[in-house]
Amino acid sequence: MTETSTAGAAGSGRTRRDAPGRGNPVSRAFAAFALFVRQILDELRKVVRPTRHELVTYTSVVIVFVSVVMMYVWGLDQLITRLIALMFGK
C-alpha cells in the first residue's frame, strides 16, 4: 500500500490555464476584473430585499434603540458631571 507522488510530472493534472505567469498581464487583469464583477452580480441575485412593512419595522427598532442608548449615555454624563462638580467644589 504505497502511494506514488505525481507532483511535477507531466500528467499531474495542472492545466496550462492554471499555470501562474502565463499570458499577457493586462489581459489577465481584465479577466480577473471581469470575474470579480460576475461574482458580485451572482451574489446580488441572492439578496432578499425587505418588504415595506419590514423596512419600517426595522427602521423603527433602530431609532428606538439608538434613542434609548443616547438617553442612557446622557444620564451617565450628567451623573459623572455632577459628581465631579461635588468633588472639586464648583
C-alpha positions as CSV (number, residue, x, y, z in Angstrom):
1,M,0.0,0.0,0.0
2,T,2.4,2.6,-1.1
3,E,1.4,5.8,-2.8
4,T,3.3,7.3,-5.6
5,S,3.6,11.0,-6.0
6,T,2.9,12.6,-9.3
7,A,3.8,16.2,-8.3
8,G,5.8,17.8,-11.0
9,A,5.1,15.0,-13.5
10,A,3.7,15.8,-17.0
11,G,0.3,14.3,-16.1
12,S,-0.1,15.9,-12.7
13,G,-3.4,17.5,-13.6
14,R,-2.2,21.1,-13.8
15,T,-3.6,22.7,-16.9
16,R,-2.0,25.5,-18.9
17,R,-4.7,27.9,-17.8
18,D,-3.8,27.3,-14.1
19,A,-0.1,27.9,-14.5
20,P,0.9,31.2,-12.9
21,G,2.6,33.9,-15.0
22,R,1.1,32.8,-18.4
23,G,-0.4,35.2,-20.8
24,N,-0.4,39.0,-21.1
25,P,-0.6,40.7,-17.7
26,V,-3.1,43.3,-19.0
27,S,-5.5,40.7,-20.3
28,R,-5.1,38.7,-17.0
29,A,-6.0,41.9,-15.1
30,F,-9.1,42.4,-17.2
31,A,-10.1,38.8,-16.9
32,A,-9.7,39.0,-13.1
33,F,-11.8,42.1,-13.0
34,A,-14.5,40.5,-15.2
35,L,-14.6,37.5,-12.9
36,F,-14.9,39.8,-9.9
37,V,-17.8,41.7,-11.5
38,R,-19.5,38.4,-12.4
39,Q,-19.2,37.1,-8.8
40,I,-20.6,40.4,-7.5
41,L,-23.6,40.1,-9.8
42,D,-24.2,36.5,-8.7
43,E,-24.2,37.5,-5.1
44,L,-26.5,40.4,-5.7
45,R,-29.0,38.0,-7.3
46,K,-29.2,36.1,-4.0
47,V,-30.1,39.2,-1.9
48,V,-33.6,39.2,-0.5
49,R,-34.9,42.7,-0.2
50,P,-37.2,43.5,2.7
51,T,-40.8,44.5,2.2
52,R,-42.0,48.0,3.0
53,H,-43.5,46.8,6.3
54,E,-40.3,45.0,7.3
55,L,-38.3,48.1,6.4
56,V,-40.5,50.4,8.5
57,T,-40.3,47.9,11.4
58,Y,-36.5,47.6,11.3
59,T,-36.0,51.3,11.0
60,S,-38.3,52.0,14.0
61,V,-36.5,49.4,16.1
62,V,-33.1,51.0,15.3
63,I,-34.3,54.6,16.0
64,V,-35.8,53.5,19.4
65,F,-32.7,51.5,20.4
66,V,-30.4,54.4,19.5
67,S,-32.6,56.9,21.3
68,V,-32.5,54.7,24.5
69,V,-28.8,54.3,24.3
70,M,-28.4,58.0,23.8
71,M,-30.5,58.8,26.9
72,Y,-28.5,56.3,28.9
73,V,-25.2,57.8,27.9
74,W,-26.6,61.3,28.5
75,G,-27.8,60.3,32.0
76,L,-24.3,58.8,32.8
77,D,-22.7,62.0,31.6
78,Q,-24.9,64.2,33.8
79,L,-24.3,62.0,36.8
80,I,-20.5,62.0,36.3
81,T,-20.5,65.8,35.7
82,R,-22.4,66.4,39.0
83,L,-20.2,64.0,41.0
84,I,-17.0,65.8,39.7
85,A,-18.6,69.2,40.5
86,L,-19.3,68.0,44.1
87,M,-15.8,66.6,44.5
88,F,-14.0,69.7,43.2
89,G,-16.4,72.2,44.6
90,K,-17.7,74.1,41.6
